[in-house]
Amino acid sequence: MSNNGNPSNQAGESGLYNRISVLRAERGITRQQLADALHINYQTIGFLERGDYGPSLKLAFGLSEFFSLPIEAIFSTRPFQPLSQQVYGRRTPEDDPFNHQ
C-alpha cells in the first residue's frame, strides 16, 4: 500500500479519497453493521473504503447522515490531511512538542 498504508490516502479507481474506515473504527462498527444501516451489501463498504467504487449521490448522502458529517468530511478528490494537522496545525512529527524521539 502506498501513502504509509493509510486507506484514506488512496483514491483507487474511483478517484475519491475517503475516511469511511476511520469513521467506522471511531464508532466501533463493522462493515456489516454499516451496510445493514444503509441497506447495501457489506462488500460495497469494502469497495468504497479501498476507493474501488465511487458512491452514488444517494449513498454519499446516506453515509453523511449516518455519520452526522458533511459529505466533504467523508469524501474528497484530494488526499485528506491528518486530523492532527487540521486541528492543531502540526505539519511534521518534528513539530510535535510531545514527540520525544
Secondary structure as the mmCIF struct_conf table of DSSP 4:
data_model
#
loop_
_struct_conf.conf_type_id
_struct_conf.id
_struct_conf.beg_label_comp_id
_struct_conf.beg_label_asym_id
_struct_conf.beg_label_seq_id
_struct_conf.end_label_comp_id
_struct_conf.end_label_asym_id
_struct_conf.end_label_seq_id
HELX_RH_3T_P HELX_RH_3T_P1 ASN A 3 GLY A 5
HELX_RH_3T_P HELX_RH_3T_P2 PRO A 7 ASN A 9
HELX_RH_3T_P HELX_RH_3T_P3 GLY A 12 SER A 14
TURN_TY1_P TURN_TY1_P1 GLY A 15 GLY A 15
STRN STRN1 TYR A 17 ASN A 18
HELX_RH_AL_P HELX_RH_AL_P1 ILE A 20 ARG A 27
TURN_TY1_P TURN_TY1_P2 GLY A 28 GLY A 28
HELX_RH_AL_P HELX_RH_AL_P2 ARG A 31 LEU A 38
TURN_TY1_P TURN_TY1_P3 HIS A 39 HIS A 39
BEND BEND1 ILE A 40 ILE A 40
HELX_RH_AL_P HELX_RH_AL_P3 TYR A 42 ARG A 50
TURN_TY1_P TURN_TY1_P4 GLY A 51 GLY A 51
BEND BEND2 ASP A 52 TYR A 53
HELX_LH_PP_P HELX_LH_PP_P1 GLY A 54 SER A 56
HELX_RH_AL_P HELX_RH_AL_P4 LEU A 57 PHE A 67
TURN_TY1_P TURN_TY1_P5 SER A 68 SER A 68
BEND BEND3 LEU A 69 LEU A 69
HELX_RH_AL_P HELX_RH_AL_P5 ILE A 71 ILE A 74
STRN STRN2 PHE A 75 SER A 76
BEND BEND4 THR A 77 ARG A 78
HELX_LH_PP_P HELX_LH_PP_P2 PRO A 79 PRO A 82
HELX_RH_AL_P HELX_RH_AL_P6 LEU A 83 TYR A 88
BEND BEND5 THR A 92 THR A 92
HELX_RH_3T_P HELX_RH_3T_P4 PRO A 93 ASP A 95
TURN_TY1_P TURN_TY1_P6 PRO A 97 PHE A 98
#
